[in-house]
Amino acid sequence: MTESDYVYVTYIASTPQKVWDALTQPEFTRQYWEHDNVSDWKPGSTWEHRAVDGGKVDIVGKVVEFTPPKRMVITWASPAERDKPEAYSRVTLELEPTGSMVRLTVNHAGLIPGSNMHKGIQSGWPRVLSSLKSLLETGKPLETWAKAKSA
């Protein structure tokens, strides 16, 4: 089985701590992602990505590494594949201060090319991270899952 990585880099006019908090605290994630990321964030602990409109769990995983406010590594799978270790991909989030900005790099590794998960994250990460950037820089998130309007 061939695996693929998806890497996304963005620069956010903020501090590493504010970006970190926005990635890990449900009161922030629900604003720009429309989900709560729920965990105690200790290595080995589980985490869940829960929809705010009913609490449906959309993604599950474990915390592999947690070094605030610099680096986090988590595993990532659909709840239906919770008991299939081979179905998990791995997400590494790295924050690096760059002048008055933070360079946020997301590396989503171990994806199966053409899978629903691979297709979903290719459109999902850019939308979510753009909304995060907007929230931290302007105080207002984007309409993350708004449908494209035809011209």
Disulfide bonds with the S-S distance in Angstrom:
none
